[in-house]
């Protein structure tokens, strides 16, 4: 027996468009299947720095980011964080664990005020059994994410600090896009998060950012990063 409910963590009116958004993979579902999923989804809001789920938790449904930005990280030796993925709307979070029937391997935390949509696991699977096209889309998404993770694994272990940080800045650009000036990245990460994303110490991240700024590759204003020379940034990333 499923239950349909909304959990309000704030007084703000929630926007939960994981099913109705034209960019969502659910947007082209037959009306009967879409109506069915609407009965078994939950909309939850999170404040900046709130934990959505912890490493080791058991997933209960498919989580789609409806609004905001989320980082997924693993805690390593000495409590040091390693960001393994960044999520944007209308992306999925932690969905590998659902299909592997495993607990989460990372912790998800909101980088800014965010809203997520959770589709109950059994309801999702019932639709997937009936809709091969939807199952293939999710399979392709998983395969794409695996390829990206494999590539990042090589990057974070073989590139020097300059190449790693340059690639991380490009990952931020590709994930969250640019502001109206087409130069400033629409994601304002702390130095600690940039270091975690690049597998380096905070001091190395700060020094390398300053070096990039002195070389006119980027401009820094607090947490805002403006890419001044995209070709040079890509070259630094490629050279490693």
C-alpha angles and dihedrals in degrees: 000000000000127000127208116215144144123225114209111202092171135028090243115109107255125233109208110171103154092121102035101039111112089225093055120103087233093060094092098045118124110267092247092057093043091051089049093054091047088065093057107041131101129207118211132176125212130194122228111290093014115137115242094189137343132233107270096029117129114241117237099184149352111291118210121184106233099176135004136019130293135190125206116206142171123218113234137185113330092011093290113157125229116194107219099177145004121215131206134180124312093017128118124246125210095348094140089071092056095055093040090050089230137124120264114282095202141033121250119211132175114251089195136359103309142177125212133191119215119200112200111252099232092047091050092050092049090057092044091054088057099039116056092177092059091047091052092050091053091045090053090049091052091049092049091050091049091052091050091048092051091051093048091049090059092044095051093049102039109030123084120244094268093052092046094050093044090053092047091054089051090048089054090050094048093045102045104018130218136297123247092285088061089227108071116080116237092228125077107199125179119245087252092056092047089052091048091049090050099043095240139112121273091247092053091049092050093047093047093048089051090049091052090050093050089050090052092242092123140001121226126208109171104298094342116104121198116193107223100173111026093175092055092045091053090047092052089050093048094048090051 
